[in-house]
Amino acid sequence: MPRVAVSDLLSCLHRGVIPRLTHDLHKGQGGKIGVVGGSFEYTGAPYYSAYSALKVGADLAFIFCTEAASVPIKSYSPELIVHPVLASNDSSISCKKSVEKVSEHLERISALLIGPGLGRDECVMDVASGIIEKSKEYDIPLILDGDALWLLSKNKELIKGHKNCVLLPNVVEFKRLQSSENQTVADLAEELGALIVEKGKEDKIAIGEYVAICATENSARRCGGQGDLLAGSMAVFMSWAHKYIQSQDHMNEDKAKKIKLSAAYGACSLTRECNQRTFQKFHRGMTTVEMIQEIPQTFYELHDNRGDD
């Protein structure tokens, strides 16, 4: 499997993927991110993902959650658009109606993230399956994290036919997805037809025959919610990559894979750098809240203030 150099990944990011800020842009062109997640037990995760997406540079962020999660999430930030449309075992809305409600928005969003704070409520799992299936009809990136990966481990056929699927497993989630104990991230990516980020000491990224390693220095501190920050950031980078690929006439599949690989690398390196900077300020007491506040300046220094344009 050819390993793509970091210099090539950064070149793709800076010369195509990351959109330039110009006065010709209007609201929405920076990205409209949808997050499916948020339950009675878990309200922080979808907030972290959606708010991180805004901090990276998305213009709008929508959260599709259960009714029990909607008021807490709305109270966290006035900048998030919250739709309490996810069915659960305790709600009156049916699973079918829930899928329909979320699907109404798929035409208007530029990337869909499923999993943060989703929970494993049987009805919610059915709804998530329905949304994943429905998303195949729309040409948008689909990012799966958290409990959506648990769902996928039970039925790998769920993403079959999806051309823009990204998986973000940690060590435990990766083992659940493996077909054999020795299966590599590249082999699993080939099997599932997806881009996979195997999170760890180094983030291993694979799509098709291409592999990249993100070894950006970060601290040993792993605070709850850091994966949600990565997921929200990934949704934005993937939406930008997808838009760039669409803007190029007849881009070959090889080039498109490298573009997606560079976008995944961008999200991983940003998250790791935010972790490192936050640890230097707060040490063991750092939380994801502080990490999110580091995103704008970190992104600026990594990508917008290069002085080479």
Buried (B, 14 or more C-beta within 10 A) or exposed (E): BEEBEBEBBBBBBBEBBBBEEEEEEEEEEBBBBBBBBBBBEBBBBBBBBBBBBBBBBBBBBBBBBBBBBBEBBBEBBEEBBBBBBBBBEEBEBEBEEBBBBBBEBBEEBBBBBBBBBBBEBEBBBBBBBBBBBBBBEBEBBBBBBBBBBBBBBEEBEBBEEBEBBBBBBBEEBBEEBBEEEEBBBBBBBBBBBBBBBBBEEEBBBBBBEBBBBBEBEBBEBEBEBBBBBBBBBBBBBBBBBBBBBEEEEEEEEEEBBBBBBBBBBBBBBBBBBBBBBBBEEBEEEBBBBBBBBBBBEBBEEBBBEEEEE
